[in-house]
Amino acid sequence: MSMPIELVRQLTEEQIAFVRRSGLKAEILEQGHVRLRMPLESNQNHIGTLYAGALFTLAEMPGGALFLTSFDSRRFYPIVKEMNLRFRRPAKSDITVEARLGEEEIARIQQEAEANGKADYVLELQLLDATGEVVAESRGLYQMRTH
């Protein structure tokens, strides 16, 4: 990891004001592996389930959190190029998402960014409720760019 874990946690949970207000928590922050949690409390919609925007935020944030755990932020930065979210069932509890990038994929992304100034990576994720049921599925296209 290119920066101390507590700094990664702070950047993930607090750097973006909207995310900070949502109460999103980083439960696992390791090189190539993150797990994030979005609380139901304070993020409910008009029918008492998790607001769609909170689910979208939870689906989008792993791309940046994985970047922070796996790459040198002094040399690179991430952007979101495309994001799709498919809602499967109402989210009636806190929701978690786990994302992983393997060592080979991390190396590929870094080498491509060094050679071309940018590199794309895709994360296909499942957002799970407290019982392990899939409430949404996401597909995010991210890009790492050189400074």
Secondary structure, DSSP 8 states (H G I E B T S, - for coil): --S-HHHHHHHHHHSSHHHHHHT-EEEEEETTEEEEEE-STT-B-TTSSB-HHHHHHHHHHHHHHHHHHHS-TTTEEEEEEEEEEEE-S---S-EEEEEE--HHHHHHHHHHHHHHSEEEEEEEEEEE-TTS-EEEEEEEEEEEEE-
